[in-house]
Amino acid sequence: MENRTQVAHYAATMTRELCRMCRKAELDDLAYLLEVAAAEAAKAEAAPEKKVAAKLPAKKPASTPQPTIATQPPPSNQPPVAPLTPEERRHSKF
């Protein structure tokens, strides 16, 4: 299995190469994003190794109610709107 430094080195190398190709093809915005990615990978490559402990997701208590999805709009204080008449539709801008 690769360690963090090896992966960061590979990512930095590949993104620099992709950046070079994008600059040559005049894809400047994409090249810029790849430069940022290469810089981040180089920063991670230079950082000391971190020991990452495997974290399991926390179990939810059994009493936690599940959220519900509203199927109807919330009640409104406004009276219902009557549909437009044919005459009103002809003069409407919508």
Helices and strands as residue ranges (DSSP letters): H 4-24, H 28-46, H 86-91
